Amino acid sequence: MRHPSRPAKALLVAAVLPLALTACSSASDTSSPSTTASKASKDPNAGLLTGARLKKTLAPASFFAAGFAVDPKGVRDSGPMYTAPSYAPAAKPDCTLLGGTSWISITGDAGVSFAQNDYVSKNTSEDIAQEVDTFRGTTAATVLEHLKKTVASCPEYTDSDTHTKVKITGADTPGLGDAAYTITLTDSAWQNGSTLIAAQSGTDLVTVMSTDGHDNGAATAKKLTARIVTSLKAEHAHA
């Protein structure tokens, strides 16, 4: 409310007071929703999925072939809360991280929420891991670029079990989310290689690992990635 000068206010106070109270009340009622909306729009996590919701987008047990069962030690998520994002790249990436289930950690990026689990075959020891990480703004796309650069600097690493060289190759992969990148690990000492896929879908980054099958796990990895991307879109639609 705009106030009159002091002398005029003294002369008009009796006449203006009712109008002033009405104007102030009106201004207060009008600005309140605007202020609330402004505060809401400043929430950096607005529209992002929590770990509890990301968990729902992971492929269920029915997706996996007979013989596969979830490894309880690999089931994790960030729950109903968000965490502070961070970026702490190593001066020299630890290429052996690509041989693990939560391999996206190699970039040094941490989002605001995540969910993951791991399925292992009791018959063949084949392994299939799935994870979704959520980032603010356009960071998910940036993390995918960080991954490409990291892989480019990791042509190989030594397998700690066989003490042989693991060859690493990477390539862009169309048809999965907004953008995707596939990494293939092969070693002459292994019976089968491993396929890793990272797919960006909006603010989310899907990462899977598969050694299932006789194609370095490629077909299963692609099918699983597509399944999770579809689930993520449905979960966002229900937000």
C-alpha positions as a Markdown table, in Angstrom:
| # | Residue | x | y | z |
|---|---|---|---|---|
| 1 | Met | 0.0 | 0.0 | 0.0 |
| 2 | Arg | 1.3 | 3.5 | -0.9 |
| 3 | His | 1.1 | 5.9 | 2.0 |
| 4 | Pro | 0.3 | 9.7 | 1.7 |
| 5 | Ser | 2.7 | 12.4 | 3.0 |
| 6 | Arg | 2.7 | 13.0 | 6.8 |
| 7 | Pro | 0.6 | 16.3 | 6.8 |
| 8 | Ala | -2.1 | 14.9 | 4.5 |
| 9 | Lys | -2.2 | 11.7 | 6.5 |
| 10 | Ala | -3.0 | 13.7 | 9.6 |
| 11 | Leu | -5.9 | 15.4 | 8.0 |
| 12 | Leu | -7.3 | 12.4 | 6.2 |
| 13 | Val | -6.6 | 9.7 | 8.7 |
| 14 | Ala | -10.3 | 9.3 | 9.8 |
| 15 | Ala | -11.6 | 9.1 | 6.2 |
| 16 | Val | -8.7 | 7.0 | 4.8 |
| 17 | Leu | -8.4 | 4.4 | 7.6 |
| 18 | Pro | -11.3 | 2.2 | 6.5 |
| 19 | Leu | -10.1 | 2.3 | 2.9 |
| 20 | Ala | -6.5 | 1.8 | 3.9 |
| 21 | Leu | -7.4 | -1.3 | 5.9 |
| 22 | Thr | -9.4 | -2.7 | 2.9 |
| 23 | Ala | -6.5 | -1.9 | 0.5 |
| 24 | Cys | -3.9 | -3.6 | 2.8 |
| 25 | Ser | -6.1 | -6.6 | 3.3 |
| 26 | Ser | -6.7 | -6.9 | -0.5 |
| 27 | Ala | -3.0 | -6.5 | -1.2 |
| 28 | Ser | -2.1 | -9.1 | 1.4 |
| 29 | Asp | -4.6 | -11.6 | 0.0 |
| 30 | Thr | -3.4 | -11.0 | -3.6 |
| 31 | Ser | 0.4 | -11.3 | -2.8 |
| 32 | Ser | 0.1 | -14.4 | -0.6 |
| 33 | Pro | -0.4 | -17.0 | -3.4 |
| 34 | Ser | 2.3 | -15.2 | -5.5 |
| 35 | Thr | 4.8 | -15.5 | -2.7 |
| 36 | Thr | 3.9 | -19.1 | -2.1 |
| 37 | Ala | 4.4 | -19.9 | -5.8 |
| 38 | Ser | 7.7 | -18.0 | -5.9 |
| 39 | Lys | 9.0 | -20.1 | -3.0 |
| 40 | Ala | 7.8 | -23.3 | -4.7 |
| 41 | Ser | 9.5 | -22.4 | -8.0 |
| 42 | Lys | 12.8 | -21.9 | -6.2 |
| 43 | Asp | 12.8 | -25.6 | -5.0 |
| 44 | Pro | 15.7 | -27.1 | -6.9 |
| 45 | Asn | 14.2 | -30.6 | -6.4 |
| 46 | Ala | 10.8 | -29.7 | -7.8 |
| 47 | Gly | 9.6 | -32.4 | -10.2 |
| 48 | Leu | 12.4 | -34.8 | -9.3 |
| 49 | Leu | 11.8 | -38.4 | -8.2 |
| 50 | Thr | 12.9 | -39.5 | -4.8 |
| 51 | Gly | 14.7 | -42.8 | -4.2 |
| 52 | Ala | 11.5 | -44.4 | -3.0 |
| 53 | Arg | 9.8 | -43.6 | -6.3 |
| 54 | Leu | 12.8 | -44.5 | -8.4 |
| 55 | Lys | 12.7 | -47.9 | -6.8 |
| 56 | Lys | 9.3 | -48.5 | -8.4 |
| 57 | Thr | 10.8 | -48.0 | -11.9 |
| 58 | Leu | 13.4 | -50.8 | -11.5 |
| 59 | Ala | 12.4 | -54.0 | -13.4 |
| 60 | Pro | 10.7 | -56.5 | -11.1 |
| 61 | Ala | 11.8 | -60.1 | -10.5 |
| 62 | Ser | 9.3 | -61.3 | -13.2 |
| 63 | Phe | 11.4 | -59.5 | -15.8 |
| 64 | Phe | 14.4 | -61.7 | -15.3 |
| 65 | Ala | 14.9 | -65.3 | -16.6 |
| 66 | Ala | 14.4 | -68.4 | -14.4 |
| 67 | Gly | 17.3 | -68.9 | -12.0 |
| 68 | Phe | 17.9 | -65.2 | -11.4 |
| 69 | Ala | 17.3 | -63.9 | -7.9 |
| 70 | Val | 17.9 | -60.5 | -6.3 |
| 71 | Asp | 21.1 | -60.1 | -4.3 |
| 72 | Pro | 20.0 | -58.6 | -0.9 |
| 73 | Lys | 23.4 | -56.9 | -0.5 |
| 74 | Gly | 22.9 | -54.9 | -3.7 |
| 75 | Val | 19.4 | -53.5 | -2.9 |
| 76 | Arg | 19.7 | -49.8 | -2.0 |
| 77 | Asp | 17.9 | -46.5 | -2.5 |
| 78 | Ser | 18.0 | -43.0 | -1.1 |
| 79 | Gly | 14.5 | -43.2 | 0.4 |
| 80 | Pro | 11.9 | -40.3 | 0.6 |
| 81 | Met | 14.5 | -37.6 | 1.0 |
| 82 | Tyr | 16.9 | -35.8 | -1.4 |
| 83 | Thr | 20.6 | -35.4 | -0.9 |
| 84 | Ala | 23.0 | -32.6 | -1.9 |
| 85 | Pro | 24.5 | -33.2 | -5.4 |
| 86 | Ser | 28.2 | -33.2 | -5.9 |
| 87 | Tyr | 30.9 | -33.6 | -8.5 |
| 88 | Ala | 34.3 | -34.9 | -7.5 |
| 89 | Pro | 36.1 | -36.4 | -10.5 |
| 90 | Ala | 39.4 | -38.2 | -9.8 |
| 91 | Ala | 42.6 | -36.8 | -11.4 |
| 92 | Lys | 42.9 | -40.2 | -13.0 |
| 93 | Pro | 39.8 | -42.4 | -13.2 |
| 94 | Asp | 39.8 | -45.8 | -11.6 |
| 95 | Cys | 39.0 | -47.9 | -14.7 |
| 96 | Thr | 38.4 | -51.0 | -12.6 |
| 97 | Leu | 35.1 | -49.4 | -11.4 |
| 98 | Leu | 33.6 | -50.3 | -14.8 |
| 99 | Gly | 33.8 | -54.0 | -13.6 |
| 100 | Gly | 31.4 | -53.4 | -10.7 |
| 101 | Thr | 27.6 | -53.1 | -10.5 |
| 102 | Ser | 27.4 | -49.4 | -9.5 |
| 103 | Trp | 29.9 | -48.5 | -12.2 |
| 104 | Ile | 28.5 | -45.0 | -12.9 |
| 105 | Ser | 30.4 | -43.8 | -9.8 |
| 106 | Ile | 33.5 | -43.7 | -12.0 |
| 107 | Thr | 32.5 | -40.1 | -13.2 |
| 108 | Gly | 32.6 | -38.7 | -9.7 |
| 109 | Asp | 29.0 | -37.3 | -10.0 |
| 110 | Ala | 26.4 | -37.7 | -7.3 |
| 111 | Gly | 22.8 | -36.9 | -7.8 |
| 112 | Val | 20.0 | -36.0 | -5.4 |
| 113 | Ser | 18.4 | -39.5 | -5.3 |
| 114 | Phe | 18.9 | -43.1 | -6.5 |
| 115 | Ala | 17.7 | -46.6 | -6.5 |
| 116 | Gln | 19.5 | -49.9 | -7.5 |
| 117 | Asn | 19.5 | -53.6 | -7.2 |
| 118 | Asp | 21.4 | -56.6 | -8.6 |
| 119 | Tyr | 20.1 | -60.0 | -9.9 |
| 120 | Val | 22.4 | -63.0 | -10.0 |
| 121 | Ser | 21.8 | -66.4 | -11.6 |
| 122 | Lys | 22.3 | -69.3 | -9.2 |
| 123 | Asn | 22.9 | -71.6 | -12.2 |
| 124 | Thr | 25.4 | -69.7 | -14.2 |
| 125 | Ser | 26.6 | -66.9 | -11.9 |
| 126 | Glu | 25.6 | -64.4 | -14.6 |
| 127 | Asp | 25.0 | -60.9 | -13.2 |
| 128 | Ile | 22.4 | -58.2 | -14.1 |
| 129 | Ala | 22.5 | -54.9 | -12.3 |
| 130 | Gln | 20.1 | -51.9 | -12.6 |
| 131 | Glu | 20.3 | -48.4 | -11.2 |
| 132 | Val | 18.6 | -45.0 | -11.7 |
| 133 | Asp | 20.2 | -41.7 | -10.5 |
| 134 | Thr | 18.3 | -38.4 | -10.5 |
| 135 | Phe | 20.0 | -35.0 | -11.1 |
| 136 | Arg | 18.9 | -31.4 | -11.1 |
| 137 | Gly | 18.4 | -29.4 | -14.2 |
| 138 | Thr | 20.4 | -30.7 | -17.2 |
| 139 | Thr | 23.0 | -32.4 | -15.1 |
| 140 | Ala | 22.0 | -35.9 | -16.2 |
| 141 | Ala | 23.1 | -35.1 | -19.8 |
| 142 | Thr | 26.3 | -33.7 | -18.4 |
| 143 | Val | 27.0 | -36.9 | -16.5 |
| 144 | Leu | 26.6 | -38.9 | -19.7 |
| 145 | Glu | 29.2 | -36.6 | -21.4 |
| 146 | His | 31.5 | -37.1 | -18.4 |
| 147 | Leu | 31.1 | -40.9 | -18.8 |
| 148 | Lys | 32.1 | -40.7 | -22.5 |
| 149 | Lys | 35.3 | -38.8 | -21.6 |
| 150 | Thr | 36.1 | -41.2 | -18.8 |
| 151 | Val | 35.8 | -44.2 | -21.0 |
| 152 | Ala | 37.9 | -42.6 | -23.7 |
| 153 | Ser | 40.7 | -42.4 | -21.1 |
| 154 | Cys | 40.1 | -46.1 | -20.0 |
| 155 | Pro | 41.0 | -48.3 | -22.9 |
| 156 | Glu | 41.7 | -51.2 | -20.6 |
| 157 | Tyr | 42.3 | -52.4 | -17.0 |
| 158 | Thr | 43.7 | -55.5 | -15.3 |
| 159 | Asp | 41.2 | -58.0 | -13.9 |
| 160 | Ser | 42.2 | -58.6 | -10.3 |
| 161 | Asp | 41.1 | -62.3 | -10.5 |
| 162 | Thr | 42.6 | -63.4 | -13.7 |
| 163 | His | 45.4 | -60.8 | -13.9 |
| 164 | Thr | 44.5 | -60.4 | -17.6 |
| 165 | Lys | 43.7 | -57.3 | -19.6 |
| 166 | Val | 40.1 | -56.2 | -19.9 |
| 167 | Lys | 39.4 | -54.3 | -23.2 |
| 168 | Ile | 37.0 | -51.4 | -23.0 |
| 169 | Thr | 35.1 | -49.9 | -25.9 |
| 170 | Gly | 32.2 | -47.4 | -26.0 |
| 171 | Ala | 29.7 | -46.1 | -28.6 |
| 172 | Asp | 26.7 | -43.9 | -28.7 |
| 173 | Thr | 23.5 | -45.9 | -28.8 |
| 174 | Pro | 20.3 | -44.5 | -30.5 |
| 175 | Gly | 16.7 | -45.4 | -29.5 |
| 176 | Leu | 17.1 | -45.4 | -25.7 |
| 177 | Gly | 15.9 | -42.3 | -23.8 |
| 178 | Asp | 17.1 | -38.9 | -24.8 |
| 179 | Ala | 20.6 | -40.2 | -25.3 |
| 180 | Ala | 22.5 | -43.4 | -24.5 |
| 181 | Tyr | 26.0 | -44.8 | -24.4 |
| 182 | Thr | 27.0 | -48.5 | -24.5 |
| 183 | Ile | 30.3 | -49.8 | -23.0 |
| 184 | Thr | 31.5 | -53.3 | -23.8 |
| 185 | Leu | 34.1 | -55.1 | -21.6 |
| 186 | Thr | 35.9 | -58.2 | -23.1 |
| 187 | Asp | 38.7 | -60.4 | -21.8 |
| 188 | Ser | 40.2 | -63.5 | -23.4 |
| 189 | Ala | 40.1 | -65.2 | -20.0 |
| 190 | Trp | 36.3 | -64.7 | -19.6 |
| 191 | Gln | 33.6 | -67.0 | -20.9 |
| 192 | Asn | 31.5 | -64.0 | -21.7 |
| 193 | Gly | 32.0 | -60.3 | -21.7 |
| 194 | Ser | 30.0 | -57.6 | -20.1 |
| 195 | Thr | 27.7 | -54.8 | -21.4 |
| 196 | Leu | 27.1 | -51.5 | -19.6 |
| 197 | Ile | 24.5 | -49.0 | -20.9 |
| 198 | Ala | 23.9 | -45.5 | -19.6 |
| 199 | Ala | 20.7 | -43.8 | -20.9 |
| 200 | Gln | 19.6 | -40.3 | -20.1 |
| 201 | Ser | 15.9 | -39.7 | -19.8 |
| 202 | Gly | 15.1 | -36.1 | -18.7 |
| 203 | Thr | 16.6 | -35.6 | -15.2 |
| 204 | Asp | 17.2 | -39.3 | -14.7 |
| 205 | Leu | 20.2 | -41.4 | -15.7 |
| 206 | Val | 19.6 | -45.2 | -16.1 |
| 207 | Thr | 22.6 | -47.4 | -15.8 |
| 208 | Val | 22.6 | -51.2 | -16.3 |
| 209 | Met | 25.2 | -54.0 | -16.4 |
| 210 | Ser | 24.7 | -57.4 | -17.9 |
| 211 | Thr | 26.8 | -60.6 | -18.4 |
| 212 | Asp | 23.7 | -62.6 | -19.4 |
| 213 | Gly | 23.7 | -64.5 | -22.6 |
| 214 | His | 26.4 | -65.3 | -25.2 |
| 215 | Asp | 26.6 | -61.8 | -26.7 |
| 216 | Asn | 28.5 | -60.1 | -23.9 |
| 217 | Gly | 25.2 | -59.4 | -22.2 |
| 218 | Ala | 24.2 | -56.9 | -24.9 |
| 219 | Ala | 20.6 | -58.0 | -25.6 |
| 220 | Thr | 19.6 | -58.2 | -22.0 |
| 221 | Ala | 21.2 | -54.9 | -21.2 |
| 222 | Lys | 19.4 | -53.1 | -24.0 |
| 223 | Lys | 16.0 | -54.7 | -23.1 |
| 224 | Leu | 16.4 | -53.8 | -19.4 |
| 225 | Thr | 17.4 | -50.2 | -20.2 |
| 226 | Ala | 14.3 | -49.7 | -22.4 |
| 227 | Arg | 12.1 | -51.2 | -19.7 |
| 228 | Ile | 13.4 | -48.8 | -17.0 |
| 229 | Val | 13.2 | -45.7 | -19.3 |
| 230 | Thr | 9.5 | -46.5 | -20.1 |
| 231 | Ser | 8.8 | -47.0 | -16.3 |
| 232 | Leu | 10.4 | -43.6 | -15.5 |
| 233 | Lys | 8.3 | -41.8 | -18.0 |
| 234 | Ala | 5.2 | -43.4 | -16.5 |
| 235 | Glu | 6.2 | -42.5 | -13.0 |
| 236 | His | 6.9 | -38.8 | -13.9 |
| 237 | Ala | 3.5 | -38.7 | -15.6 |
| 238 | His | 1.8 | -39.7 | -12.3 |
| 239 | Ala | 3.7 | -37.1 | -10.3 |
